[in-house]
Amino acid sequence: MWIIQGKVGGVVDIYNSFNEMLVKLFNDIMDIEQKALITEEFKDITSNDMHIIDAIGIGNPRNMSSVAKSMSVTVGTLTIAINSLVKKNYVDRVRSEEDRRVVLLSLSDKGRLAYYHHKKFHDDMIKATVKGFNKEEKVILEKAITNLIDFFKTYN
């Protein structure tokens, strides 16, 4: 157990405090993101669809397998979601000219709007997270998040 002296002289159990905060954060994040992202304009898609749109990105078209890999899903699973996003006009799907077996994905104009909407949410979230932090505190937060990512990799 990690115990430190609190600001007003009380004892604070940091371990339990961190645990409660992380559990709450993980439980709330999907609901919060769903409410923030799925506005009237984007009511026909899910937050998972937004993450697929984000994975496709706004750069060069990406093939199905690279998008599936970046999302840690199978190509078959991704295909189901892409079919829906194509029907809803968020994603364009074309065959590669070099290799007709390869399916390339890119965002339509509507998909790019959704991409930037999602990006703004994440930008605002990061700004809120580091608000009032000095450079040293940002470095410490980066290290803590890196440690958490490394921990999650052990379960993947």
Backbone as CSV, one residue per row, in Angstrom:
resi,resn,N_x,N_y,N_z,CA_x,CA_y,CA_z,C_x,C_y,C_z
1,MET,0.843,-1.169,0.000,0.000,0.000,0.000,0.893,1.239,0.000
2,TRP,0.488,2.227,-0.818,1.253,3.476,-0.908,0.482,4.557,-0.178
3,ILE,1.070,5.076,0.872,0.395,6.116,1.649,1.300,7.332,1.700
4,ILE,0.690,8.503,1.457,1.441,9.759,1.554,0.677,10.730,2.431
5,GLN,1.371,11.769,2.855,0.740,12.821,3.649,-0.099,13.695,2.720
6,GLY,-1.365,13.877,3.023,-2.255,14.700,2.213,-2.001,16.179,2.403
7,LYS,-2.613,17.009,1.562,-2.415,18.463,1.589,-2.840,19.099,2.910
8,VAL,-3.887,18.567,3.488,-4.389,19.164,4.731,-4.012,18.327,5.942
9,GLY,-2.926,17.584,5.821,-2.440,16.821,6.957,-3.006,15.427,7.088
10,GLY,-3.973,15.063,6.232,-4.543,13.725,6.294,-3.703,12.739,5.505
11,VAL,-3.933,11.477,5.770,-3.219,10.425,5.063,-4.034,10.025,3.834
12,VAL,-3.359,9.891,2.695,-4.022,9.517,1.452,-3.452,8.192,0.961
13,ASP,-4.315,7.251,0.659,-3.906,5.959,0.111,-3.872,6.113,-1.411
14,ILE,-2.683,6.404,-1.943,-2.523,6.680,-3.367,-2.872,5.467,-4.225
15,TYR,-2.476,4.282,-3.807,-2.761,3.073,-4.584,-4.266,2.942,-4.820
16,ASN,-5.052,2.991,-3.755,-6.504,2.859,-3.902,-7.099,4.027,-4.667
17,SER,-6.557,5.205,-4.491,-7.017,6.370,-5.225,-6.779,6.190,-6.726
18,PHE,-5.559,5.765,-7.113,-5.258,5.503,-8.518,-6.170,4.413,-9.066
19,ASN,-6.344,3.358,-8.296,-7.192,2.257,-8.743,-8.616,2.746,-9.011
20,GLU,-9.181,3.486,-8.087,-10.542,4.000,-8.262,-10.635,4.915,-9.483
21,MET,-9.640,5.786,-9.654,-9.658,6.701,-10.798,-9.567,5.945,-12.120
22,LEU,-8.660,4.974,-12.206,-8.504,4.230,-13.455,-9.732,3.392,-13.768
23,VAL,-10.295,2.735,-12.769,-11.500,1.940,-12.994,-12.632,2.841,-13.482
24,LYS,-12.813,3.984,-12.845,-13.855,4.916,-13.261,-13.599,5.428,-14.675
25,LEU,-12.354,5.779,-14.950,-12.005,6.273,-16.280,-12.310,5.232,-17.351
26,PHE,-11.878,3.984,-17.136,-12.124,2.938,-18.117,-13.615,2.647,-18.270
27,ASN,-14.348,2.697,-17.186,-15.787,2.445,-17.271,-16.527,3.576,-17.971
28,ASP,-16.067,4.804,-17.788,-16.764,5.966,-18.346,-16.345,6.325,-19.766
29,ILE,-15.133,5.989,-20.155,-14.588,6.557,-21.384,-15.412,6.216,-22.625
30,MET,-15.887,4.993,-22.738,-16.676,4.642,-23.917,-18.004,5.398,-23.935
31,ASP,-18.656,5.500,-22.786,-19.915,6.246,-22.725,-19.700,7.723,-23.031
32,ILE,-18.652,8.284,-22.446,-18.371,9.704,-22.658,-18.051,9.965,-24.123
33,GLU,-17.206,9.111,-24.695,-16.835,9.299,-26.090,-18.053,9.131,-26.991
34,GLN,-18.880,8.142,-26.717,-20.089,7.926,-27.517,-20.963,9.188,-27.509
35,LYS,-21.170,9.761,-26.333,-22.010,10.963,-26.224,-21.379,12.165,-26.914
36,ALA,-20.065,12.291,-26.819,-19.376,13.432,-27.420,-19.268,13.302,-28.937
37,LEU,-19.096,12.095,-29.434,-18.843,11.906,-30.863,-20.098,11.733,-31.691
38,ILE,-21.066,11.025,-31.144,-22.235,10.698,-31.941,-23.283,11.792,-31.756
39,THR,-23.081,12.844,-32.524,-23.959,14.009,-32.511,-25.073,13.808,-33.533
40,GLU,-25.925,14.779,-33.673,-27.010,14.712,-34.657,-26.450,14.454,-36.062
41,GLU,-25.327,15.091,-36.375,-24.713,14.947,-37.698,-24.201,13.522,-37.948
42,PHE,-23.755,12.845,-36.887,-23.157,11.516,-37.028,-23.952,10.445,-36.283
43,LYS,-25.252,10.599,-36.214,-26.089,9.676,-35.449,-26.235,8.303,-36.097
44,ASP,-25.812,8.185,-37.359,-25.966,6.913,-38.057,-24.762,5.986,-37.902
45,ILE,-23.774,6.375,-37.079,-22.606,5.521,-36.852,-22.333,5.405,-35.350
46,THR,-21.453,4.473,-35.007,-21.096,4.234,-33.613,-19.709,4.800,-33.326
47,SER,-19.327,4.809,-32.065,-17.965,5.241,-31.730,-16.947,4.260,-32.305
48,ASN,-17.294,2.977,-32.406,-16.397,2.013,-33.056,-16.201,2.385,-34.529
49,ASP,-17.274,2.803,-35.196,-17.155,3.274,-36.578,-16.216,4.479,-36.656
50,MET,-16.314,5.365,-35.664,-15.421,6.530,-35.627,-13.968,6.087,-35.518
51,HIS,-13.713,5.027,-34.761,-12.345,4.543,-34.624,-11.839,3.895,-35.918
52,ILE,-12.735,3.282,-36.661,-12.359,2.752,-37.975,-12.039,3.907,-38.914
53,ILE,-12.859,4.923,-38.903,-12.614,6.114,-39.715,-11.262,6.721,-39.354
54,ASP,-10.969,6.788,-38.063,-9.682,7.312,-37.601,-8.531,6.436,-38.099
55,ALA,-8.711,5.127,-38.063,-7.658,4.206,-38.506,-7.400,4.329,-40.005
56,ILE,-8.434,4.570,-40.780,-8.254,4.769,-42.225,-7.485,6.064,-42.462
57,GLY,-7.864,7.095,-41.730,-7.145,8.365,-41.801,-7.418,9.154,-43.060
58,ILE,-6.728,10.280,-43.156,-6.963,11.184,-44.280,-5.805,11.218,-45.272
59,GLY,-4.822,10.382,-45.052,-3.681,10.330,-45.970,-3.989,9.470,-47.186
60,ASN,-3.003,8.751,-47.632,-3.156,7.848,-48.771,-4.117,6.716,-48.422
61,PRO,-4.799,6.171,-49.435,-5.675,5.024,-49.177,-4.895,3.893,-48.509
62,ARG,-5.578,3.173,-47.619,-4.950,2.057,-46.882,-5.631,0.762,-47.269
63,ASN,-4.856,-0.311,-47.276,-5.469,-1.603,-47.590,-6.167,-2.164,-46.346
64,MET,-7.075,-3.087,-46.604,-7.892,-3.657,-45.530,-7.032,-4.289,-44.438
65,SER,-6.010,-5.025,-44.831,-5.223,-5.742,-43.826,-4.453,-4.786,-42.920
66,SER,-3.979,-3.664,-43.445,-3.246,-2.730,-42.590,-4.191,-2.027,-41.608
67,VAL,-5.397,-1.721,-42.054,-6.379,-1.106,-41.147,-6.790,-2.118,-40.084
68,ALA,-7.046,-3.358,-40.494,-7.432,-4.404,-39.537,-6.324,-4.609,-38.506
69,LYS,-5.085,-4.659,-38.962,-3.959,-4.858,-38.044,-3.855,-3.702,-37.055
70,SER,-4.004,-2.474,-37.527,-3.885,-1.329,-36.626,-4.993,-1.300,-35.584
71,MET,-6.114,-1.960,-35.887,-7.232,-2.013,-34.947,-7.277,-3.316,-34.156
72,SER,-6.341,-4.209,-34.433,-6.295,-5.524,-33.771,-7.585,-6.322,-33.976
73,VAL,-8.069,-6.318,-35.221,-9.231,-7.130,-35.586,-8.880,-7.916,-36.848
74,THR,-9.708,-8.894,-37.165,-9.491,-9.654,-38.399,-10.026,-8.860,-39.588
75,VAL,-9.546,-9.211,-40.779,-10.052,-8.568,-41.997,-11.543,-8.857,-42.148
76,GLY,-11.962,-10.070,-41.775,-13.383,-10.413,-41.845,-14.249,-9.528,-40.969
77,THR,-13.789,-9.292,-39.748,-14.521,-8.404,-38.832,-14.572,-6.988,-39.385
78,LEU,-13.439,-6.517,-39.895,-13.392,-5.168,-40.463,-14.308,-5.059,-41.672
79,THR,-14.366,-6.091,-42.492,-15.182,-6.061,-43.711,-16.639,-5.761,-43.390
80,ILE,-17.157,-6.357,-42.344,-18.550,-6.134,-41.951,-18.786,-4.653,-41.649
81,ALA,-17.884,-4.063,-40.871,-18.024,-2.644,-40.517,-17.828,-1.754,-41.737
82,ILE,-16.871,-2.094,-42.594,-16.612,-1.285,-43.795,-17.818,-1.315,-44.725
83,ASN,-18.448,-2.470,-44.869,-19.654,-2.551,-45.707,-20.690,-1.531,-45.261
84,SER,-20.881,-1.431,-43.961,-21.838,-0.475,-43.405,-21.393,0.971,-43.659
85,LEU,-20.111,1.240,-43.450,-19.605,2.606,-43.645,-19.620,3.022,-45.109
86,VAL,-19.451,2.083,-46.021,-19.555,2.384,-47.449,-21.004,2.733,-47.786
87,LYS,-21.947,1.928,-47.285,-23.375,2.180,-47.537,-23.809,3.546,-47.007
88,LYS,-23.217,3.953,-45.898,-23.576,5.234,-45.273,-22.760,6.400,-45.836
89,ASN,-21.910,6.100,-46.820,-21.116,7.104,-47.526,-20.037,7.777,-46.669
90,TYR,-19.449,7.035,-45.736,-18.315,7.533,-44.957,-16.981,7.063,-45.551
91,VAL,-17.018,5.895,-46.204,-15.790,5.281,-46.701,-15.957,4.932,-48.170
92,ASP,-14.874,5.146,-48.932,-14.803,4.715,-50.327,-13.905,3.485,-50.384
93,ARG,-14.332,2.492,-51.146,-13.582,1.241,-51.270,-13.337,1.008,-52.755
94,VAL,-12.053,0.828,-53.102,-11.695,0.561,-54.499,-10.650,-0.552,-54.557
95,ARG,-10.553,-1.190,-55.694,-9.523,-2.202,-55.926,-8.248,-1.507,-56.390
96,SER,-7.132,-2.020,-55.939,-5.834,-1.493,-56.344,-5.629,-1.734,-57.837
97,GLU,-5.080,-0.752,-58.521,-4.755,-0.909,-59.935,-3.593,-1.884,-60.119
98,GLU,-2.651,-1.908,-59.174,-1.473,-2.771,-59.271,-1.814,-4.229,-58.983
99,ASP,-2.709,-4.447,-58.027,-3.073,-5.807,-57.628,-4.557,-5.814,-57.292
100,ARG,-5.355,-6.351,-58.204,-6.819,-6.302,-58.075,-7.329,-7.063,-56.846
101,ARG,-6.498,-7.885,-56.229,-6.916,-8.591,-55.010,-6.936,-7.672,-53.802
102,VAL,-6.220,-6.562,-53.887,-6.070,-5.633,-52.767,-7.197,-4.606,-52.788
103,VAL,-7.882,-4.474,-51.644,-8.944,-3.482,-51.485,-8.373,-2.290,-50.736
104,LEU,-8.532,-1.113,-51.323,-8.034,0.115,-50.708,-9.191,0.935,-50.140
105,LEU,-8.958,1.472,-48.963,-9.970,2.269,-48.268,-9.521,3.714,-48.170
106,SER,-10.458,4.615,-48.377,-10.212,6.041,-48.136,-11.516,6.651,-47.639
107,LEU,-11.408,7.834,-47.093,-12.590,8.496,-46.544,-13.250,9.370,-47.600
108,SER,-14.558,9.331,-47.626,-15.335,10.241,-48.459,-15.330,11.614,-47.783
109,ASP,-15.959,12.593,-48.405,-16.063,13.910,-47.771,-16.750,13.803,-46.411
110,LYS,-17.824,13.020,-46.355,-18.551,12.812,-45.095,-17.647,12.114,-44.072
111,GLY,-16.843,11.164,-44.526,-15.903,10.462,-43.648,-14.835,11.389,-43.102
112,ARG,-14.363,12.305,-43.938,-13.362,13.273,-43.470,-13.951,14.204,-42.410
113,LEU,-15.209,14.590,-42.578,-15.872,15.405,-41.543,-15.923,14.652,-40.223
114,ALA,-16.270,13.375,-40.281,-16.310,12.549,-39.066,-14.911,12.413,-38.472
115,TYR,-13.903,12.233,-39.331,-12.513,12.120,-38.869,-12.112,13.359,-38.081
116,TYR,-12.378,14.534,-38.624,-11.994,15.774,-37.935,-12.810,16.007,-36.670
117,HIS,-14.048,15.566,-36.662,-14.888,15.656,-35.462,-14.278,14.796,-34.346
118,HIS,-13.871,13.584,-34.690,-13.239,12.674,-33.732,-11.907,13.238,-33.256
119,LYS,-11.116,13.767,-34.182,-9.816,14.344,-33.839,-9.977,15.513,-32.868
120,LYS,-10.986,16.352,-33.087,-11.204,17.496,-32.197,-11.522,17.027,-30.791
121,PHE,-12.339,15.979,-30.656,-12.647,15.440,-29.330,-11.364,15.017,-28.623
122,HIS,-10.504,14.285,-29.321,-9.260,13.820,-28.716,-8.311,14.979,-28.413
123,ASP,-8.237,15.953,-29.302,-7.401,17.132,-29.041,-7.881,17.863,-27.787
124,ASP,-9.193,18.050,-27.675,-9.764,18.722,-26.499,-9.511,17.912,-25.232
125,MET,-9.600,16.586,-25.332,-9.358,15.716,-24.178,-7.912,15.850,-23.702
126,ILE,-6.969,15.881,-24.632,-5.559,16.012,-24.259,-5.296,17.378,-23.651
127,LYS,-5.852,18.423,-24.244,-5.671,19.774,-23.686,-6.207,19.843,-22.253
128,ALA,-7.370,19.244,-22.023,-7.954,19.240,-20.677,-7.095,18.434,-19.701
129,THR,-6.498,17.357,-20.190,-5.679,16.501,-19.336,-4.432,17.210,-18.836
130,VAL,-3.784,17.969,-19.695,-2.507,18.597,-19.329,-2.656,20.071,-18.943
131,LYS,-3.883,20.527,-18.857,-4.127,21.919,-18.475,-3.467,22.220,-17.130
132,GLY,-2.652,23.250,-17.103,-1.988,23.660,-15.872,-0.721,22.880,-15.546
133,PHE,-0.354,21.910,-16.382,0.864,21.139,-16.147,2.074,21.901,-16.659
134,ASN,3.178,21.808,-15.911,4.430,22.327,-16.446,5.084,21.205,-17.262
135,LYS,6.222,21.518,-17.891,6.879,20.540,-18.761,7.246,19.261,-18.009
136,GLU,7.775,19.397,-16.792,8.181,18.231,-15.999,6.985,17.340,-15.681
137,GLU,5.858,17.936,-15.343,4.653,17.159,-15.043,4.145,16.435,-16.292
138,LYS,4.252,17.070,-17.450,3.846,16.418,-18.699,4.736,15.212,-18.988
139,VAL,6.032,15.332,-18.703,6.961,14.213,-18.907,6.604,13.060,-17.974
140,ILE,6.269,13.375,-16.737,5.877,12.336,-15.767,4.588,11.650,-16.210
141,LEU,3.619,12.427,-16.684,2.366,11.844,-17.170,2.630,10.951,-18.379
142,GLU,3.487,11.404,-19.273,3.831,10.596,-20.442,4.451,9.265,-20.014
143,LYS,5.327,9.295,-19.043,5.959,8.076,-18.536,4.911,7.149,-17.909
144,ALA,3.990,7.710,-17.138,2.955,6.897,-16.502,2.065,6.228,-17.554
145,ILE,1.692,6.964,-18.576,0.841,6.396,-19.628,1.615,5.345,-20.412
146,THR,2.885,5.588,-20.663,3.729,4.593,-21.342,3.807,3.312,-20.524
147,ASN,3.964,3.434,-19.222,3.985,2.259,-18.346,2.669,1.483,-18.445
148,LEU,1.556,2.201,-18.493,0.249,1.560,-18.589,0.099,0.837,-19.927
149,ILE,0.547,1.469,-20.992,0.506,0.837,-22.315,1.344,-0.439,-22.312
150,ASP,2.537,-0.350,-21.736,3.406,-1.534,-21.661,2.737,-2.653,-20.864
151,PHE,2.046,-2.300,-19.780,1.325,-3.282,-18.988,0.242,-3.964,-19.842
152,PHE,-0.526,-3.173,-20.592,-1.580,-3.737,-21.427,-1.016,-4.659,-22.497
153,LYS,0.154,-4.348,-23.004,0.779,-5.198,-24.035,1.055,-6.609,-23.501
154,THR,1.269,-6.735,-22.200,1.534,-8.059,-21.637,0.279,-8.936,-21.680
155,TYR,-0.893,-8.363,-21.838,-2.139,-9.103,-21.910,-2.650,-9.259,-23.337
156,ASN,-1.934,-8.702,-24.291,-2.381,-8.721,-25.681,-1.763,-9.836,-26.457
